[in-house]
Amino acid sequence: MERKMEENAVRHVEAGSETGGEDALVGNVNKLTVSPPGYSGAPRKGHLVFDACFESGNLGRVDYISDFEFDLFIRPDTCNPRFRVWFNFTVENVRETQRVIFNVVNFSKTKSLYRDGMSPVVKSTSRPKWQRLPAKNVYYYRCPDHRRNYVMSFAFCFDREDDVYQFAYCYPYTYSRLQHYLASLERRNLPYLQREQLGLSVQQRRLDLLTITNSEHVSSEREKKLVFLTARVHPGESPASFICQGVIDFLVSQHPVAQILRDHVIFKIVPMLNPDGVYLGNYRCSLMGFDLNRHWQDPSPWAHPTLHAVKQLIVQMNQDPSNTSFNRDVVKAGTGRRFLGGLLDDSSYCYTLEVSFYSYMTAGSTAPVPYTEETYTKLGRNVARTFLDYYKLNNLIKDNRPTHIQSTEVVSKTGHSNAGKDTGVGRGTADRTKEQNPSVRN
């Protein structure tokens, strides 16, 4: 079928040439009604209304293909057309039992976990808990209609006319959600928790710093260790925020391991290094188009203010010059791990924890277990517990309490989607032919 484009789908931008049209997208669609070409009059039920003008939203353009198929274009990162990965949008004015195929057609990455069974997440107003779409309804392939770019298509059936449906690349964790969480922590007036504003972003959003330690306890045998944690330098990597919250939840708890850690360790935590990028719905960049994790060496106080503030704090805490021989490849130059590993002295160690958008493996199993919001947070709690082993504080546990991480604390659910059941969002739809691609794991 010849592809026709609804005129109002691009009322904010010109499509431009075939090679540059999608790069010209500069804004999100705003309550965009997509009707069949030539249709006039009031929208009918089933004339889908797309919206991404909300916090962490991203959808730059919608092309009408047919009554049951739509091409979706990711809005590139602000001031940086190179990155097009994160999407987050709503659909309303649906018709009950309406079946659709959405094609996300302008991904900037070719290697994707969508090749390995990953699927987008969905929720609706009557079912506000995020769920993964069934993997059988998701297809990742090279498309001849889009210059053989990689396309991710997913089939979906709307089942409740009054619901607003929301689809996203992964579970969103917004700047506002973090602010509500930190405010709730402050209201608890915990004596071992301090929240302060370390600085402001370009758009004047808070750069928060948490300090967690028992200030009344000073080890007589050795000085307190210092652990400095940062998260969300890349806004599209939302799992980092769930994990960071899990770390904080555990460290402020009354768990005996948390109490020992607070007695012997000072935790400094910056939960969101790139609040502007998170708010804007970018994947990798800040408001000004910078990949902040490539600018640690010389961050500008006006272009990279959050990075500059964090670096200044770390420099103040450690003035001794040193060297690093780890990971000297040019591609990683300017990353936090490389720079801080070189800045700090030989008694300091720098690590990056990378977590899948999709799944994890359990011992003795070959089937991946998809992550949920809860298992990401649980992973964070378990990361916090590892500092007991790292600093060899196990002997301080009394009454032979277990200090190792139980496997049941990591694996809670199989992660199978409920879509197609009464508790799920939407209904199953017929499969389309899936193009065969070699499996690539990130």
Secondary structure, DSSP 8 states (H G I E B T S, - for coil): ------GGGGSSS---STTTTGGG--S---SEE---TT--SS--TTS-EEE--STT-B--EEEEEETTEEEEE---BTTBTT-----EEEEES--TT-EEEEEE---S-SS-GGGGT---EEEETTEEEEEE--GGGEEEEEEGGGTTEEEEEEEEE---TT--EEEESS----HHHHHHHHHHHHHT--TTEEEEEEEE-TT--EEEEEEE--TT---SSS--EEEEEE--SSTT-THHHHHHHHHHHHHTS--HHHHHHHHHEEEEEES-S-HHHHHHT-SS--TTS--GGG-SSS--TTTSHHHHHHHHHHHHH--------S---GGGTT-HHHHHHHHS-TT---------SSEE--TT--S-EE--HHHHHHHHHHHHHHHHHHTT-GGG--TT---S--GGGT--------TTSTTSSSB---------------
